Amino acid sequence: MTPVRSSVLGFLGGAAAVGAAIVVLGVVGGLGAIALVLVPAVLHGASRAEMDGGRLSPAVAGVLAAVIVAFGFRLLRVVESSIDAPPEWDFQAFRVFGAMAARHLDFYRPESAWAVAGAVEHSDEFKTAILDVGFWYPPPAMLLFWPLGWLGTGVGAALWYATLVAEIVVASWLLWGLFLSHAGRAGAAVVAALVLLLRATHATVLTAQTNFLVLALVLLFWRDRERMRAGVWLGLGTLVKPFVILLLLEPLLRGRWRTLAAAAATGASAVLVALAAFGSASMTTYLRGEVAGRMPGWIFTEVENQSLLAGVLRWTHAAPPVAGGTLPPSYLVLAALSFLATVAVVRRLPPSLHELGIGLVMVWALLVYPATLHHYAVLLLAPLLWLWSRRAELPGGTAAIAGLWTVVYVLVGASHASGVLPALALCFCVLVALGLRAAAPRGAVV
């Protein structure tokens, strides 16, 4: 058999095996079962490529190609159908937000939301969470949705989803550049496969969410962590998802005051731009705190909410704070303990492991932020890839880190949403344990 023929057969064999696994496992156990088999296969390919200087065997190349094509096609089908029929959650909410700003209405007033909703039929949940509440976020965040108010629904959806796909590409490129660039194009293929295999990626596209924009900004902060402009990335990230402000804990504990100053300057500039664009009325309404009081309690207990607070509320059957309840004592204890553990680890890490501190603060922020939804799990790609890049120095090596990846993907993929909080908690505990081990007197991770 000639080398060319052998390579072609190896490639086709790897691709065929993946295709068969996707069909059989998808029927038997869904995305969780697929992840259980394909995540170790992709990571095995990554390990082999790193050892072989970025070269892939034909069989491994077939595996990666099949994963990218199959799940990439699935993702693009979601994009296509969402452009044809923009989903209520969350694109239609974003359109309502933008339309209020475009018409110069106070976008924190329910009457403004109802005025722009028009004759479109909406679910009762949409009415109570969007139309009866108004804009959820601080005024500068409206700059992200404002353009949708000037466009028709079809054009706006096409532009929004094209931007979303671009965000996925940029975030994947940053993941590759930070953690797998030494594996060359093979590393890029591995990152693409891992991004596409994660159920939260598809959930992000299905809900038209901005998680990959946040991931890209956090990765820019990760890359530029020793530079002043790192604060700019965090400042911009906070405009997209408020939980990003919690990542300022890492430069605060490190004493990187220029980063904090840049973040503050970015936030202040965004506020001034928002004031110029939307006027002071919306800012005044927001500062009075009326929006929080109108939020329905179920947004803190629905299964899509995978924050620590939501988990405790579901377990204890306590009333959410916005529905007349108070923060459960068990949540306050867990939140305090997680904060103290995060601070203790980050402060004691040696300079060579500062990235572990960033990953830990990121996972901690996702846990304690009360509105962390299940698709936010795409943010876990950063700390997981950092662990993979340093696996030779970590207890258990390749097998242990590959096992962690697999468990996380199975938890995220095995159900609609309920496995994300356990995945976040697992990653948090692993990072804390590694951080405490690294900060031990002997001063080594191993």
RABELVEN-V328452 format. One record per residue. N is the residue number from 1. RES is the residue in one small letter. BURIAL is + if it has 16 or more other C-alpha atoms within 10 Angstrom, else -. Layout:
((N;RES;BURIAL) (N;RES;BURIAL))
//
This chain:
((1;m;-) (2;t;-) (3;p;-) (4;v;-) (5;r;-) (6;s;-) (7;s;+) (8;v;-) (9;l;-) (10;g;+) (11;f;+) (12;l;+) (13;g;+) (14;g;+) (15;a;+) (16;a;+) (17;a;-) (18;v;+) (19;g;+) (20;a;-) (21;a;+) (22;i;+) (23;v;-) (24;v;-) (25;l;+) (26;g;-) (27;v;-) (28;v;-) (29;g;-) (30;g;+) (31;l;+) (32;g;+) (33;a;+) (34;i;+) (35;a;+) (36;l;+) (37;v;+) (38;l;+) (39;v;+) (40;p;+) (41;a;+) (42;v;+) (43;l;+) (44;h;+) (45;g;+) (46;a;+) (47;s;+) (48;r;+) (49;a;+) (50;e;+) (51;m;-) (52;d;-) (53;g;-) (54;g;+) (55;r;+) (56;l;+) (57;s;+) (58;p;+) (59;a;+) (60;v;+) (61;a;+) (62;g;+) (63;v;+) (64;l;+) (65;a;+) (66;a;+) (67;v;+) (68;i;+) (69;v;-) (70;a;+) (71;f;+) (72;g;+) (73;f;-) (74;r;-) (75;l;+) (76;l;-) (77;r;-) (78;v;+) (79;v;+) (80;e;-) (81;s;-) (82;s;+) (83;i;+) (84;d;-) (85;a;-) (86;p;+) (87;p;+) (88;e;+) (89;w;-) (90;d;+) (91;f;+) (92;q;+) (93;a;+) (94;f;+) (95;r;+) (96;v;+) (97;f;+) (98;g;+) (99;a;+) (100;m;+) (101;a;+) (102;a;+) (103;r;-) (104;h;-) (105;l;+) (106;d;+) (107;f;+) (108;y;+) (109;r;+) (110;p;+) (111;e;+) (112;s;+) (113;a;+) (114;w;+) (115;a;-) (116;v;+) (117;a;+) (118;g;-) (119;a;-) (120;v;-) (121;e;-) (122;h;-) (123;s;-) (124;d;-) (125;e;-) (126;f;+) (127;k;+) (128;t;-) (129;a;+) (130;i;+) (131;l;+) (132;d;+) (133;v;+) (134;g;+) (135;f;+) (136;w;+) (137;y;+) (138;p;+) (139;p;+) (140;p;+) (141;a;+) (142;m;+) (143;l;+) (144;l;-) (145;f;+) (146;w;+) (147;p;+) (148;l;+) (149;g;+) (150;w;+) (151;l;+) (152;g;-) (153;t;+) (154;g;-) (155;v;-) (156;g;+) (157;a;+) (158;a;+) (159;l;-) (160;w;+) (161;y;+) (162;a;-) (163;t;-) (164;l;+) (165;v;+) (166;a;-) (167;e;+) (168;i;+) (169;v;+) (170;v;+) (171;a;+) (172;s;+) (173;w;+) (174;l;+) (175;l;+) (176;w;+) (177;g;+) (178;l;+) (179;f;+) (180;l;+) (181;s;+) (182;h;+) (183;a;+) (184;g;+) (185;r;+) (186;a;+) (187;g;+) (188;a;+) (189;a;+) (190;v;+) (191;v;+) (192;a;+) (193;a;+) (194;l;+) (195;v;+) (196;l;+) (197;l;+) (198;l;+) (199;r;+) (200;a;+) (201;t;+) (202;h;+) (203;a;+) (204;t;+) (205;v;+) (206;l;+) (207;t;+) (208;a;+) (209;q;+) (210;t;+) (211;n;+) (212;f;+) (213;l;+) (214;v;+) (215;l;+) (216;a;+) (217;l;+) (218;v;+) (219;l;+) (220;l;+) (221;f;+) (222;w;+) (223;r;-) (224;d;-) (225;r;+) (226;e;-) (227;r;-) (228;m;+) (229;r;+) (230;a;+) (231;g;+) (232;v;+) (233;w;+) (234;l;+) (235;g;+) (236;l;+) (237;g;+) (238;t;+) (239;l;+) (240;v;+) (241;k;+) (242;p;+) (243;f;+) (244;v;+) (245;i;+) (246;l;+) (247;l;+) (248;l;+) (249;l;+) (250;e;+) (251;p;+) (252;l;-) (253;l;-) (254;r;+) (255;g;-) (256;r;+) (257;w;-) (258;r;+) (259;t;+) (260;l;+) (261;a;+) (262;a;+) (263;a;+) (264;a;+) (265;a;-) (266;t;+) (267;g;+) (268;a;-) (269;s;-) (270;a;+) (271;v;+) (272;l;-) (273;v;-) (274;a;+) (275;l;+) (276;a;-) (277;a;+) (278;f;+) (279;g;+) (280;s;-) (281;a;-) (282;s;+) (283;m;+) (284;t;-) (285;t;+) (286;y;+) (287;l;-) (288;r;-) (289;g;-) (290;e;-) (291;v;+) (292;a;-) (293;g;-) (294;r;+) (295;m;+) (296;p;+) (297;g;+) (298;w;+) (299;i;+) (300;f;+) (301;t;+) (302;e;+) (303;v;+) (304;e;+) (305;n;+) (306;q;+) (307;s;+) (308;l;+) (309;l;+) (310;a;+) (311;g;+) (312;v;+) (313;l;+) (314;r;+) (315;w;-) (316;t;-) (317;h;-) (318;a;+) (319;a;+) (320;p;+) (321;p;-) (322;v;+) (323;a;-) (324;g;-) (325;g;-) (326;t;-) (327;l;-) (328;p;+) (329;p;-) (330;s;-) (331;y;+) (332;l;-) (333;v;-) (334;l;-) (335;a;+) (336;a;-) (337;l;-) (338;s;+) (339;f;-) (340;l;-) (341;a;+) (342;t;+) (343;v;+) (344;a;+) (345;v;+) (346;v;+) (347;r;+) (348;r;+) (349;l;+) (350;p;+) (351;p;-) (352;s;-) (353;l;+) (354;h;+) (355;e;+) (356;l;+) (357;g;+) (358;i;+) (359;g;+) (360;l;+) (361;v;+) (362;m;+) (363;v;+) (364;w;+) (365;a;+) (366;l;+) (367;l;+) (368;v;+) (369;y;+) (370;p;+) (371;a;+) (372;t;+) (373;l;+) (374;h;+) (375;h;+) (376;y;+) (377;a;+) (378;v;+) (379;l;+) (380;l;+) (381;l;+) (382;a;+) (383;p;+) (384;l;+) (385;l;+) (386;w;+) (387;l;+) (388;w;+) (389;s;+) (390;r;-) (391;r;+) (392;a;-) (393;e;-) (394;l;+) (395;p;-) (396;g;-) (397;g;-) (398;t;+) (399;a;-) (400;a;-) (401;i;+) (402;a;+) (403;g;+) (404;l;+) (405;w;+) (406;t;+) (407;v;+) (408;v;+) (409;y;+) (410;v;+) (411;l;+) (412;v;+) (413;g;+) (414;a;+) (415;s;-) (416;h;+) (417;a;+) (418;s;+) (419;g;+) (420;v;+) (421;l;+) (422;p;+) (423;a;+) (424;l;+) (425;a;+) (426;l;+) (427;c;+) (428;f;+) (429;c;+) (430;v;-) (431;l;+) (432;v;+) (433;a;-) (434;l;+) (435;g;+) (436;l;+) (437;r;+) (438;a;+) (439;a;+) (440;a;-) (441;p;-) (442;r;-) (443;g;-) (444;a;+) (445;v;+) (446;v;-))
//
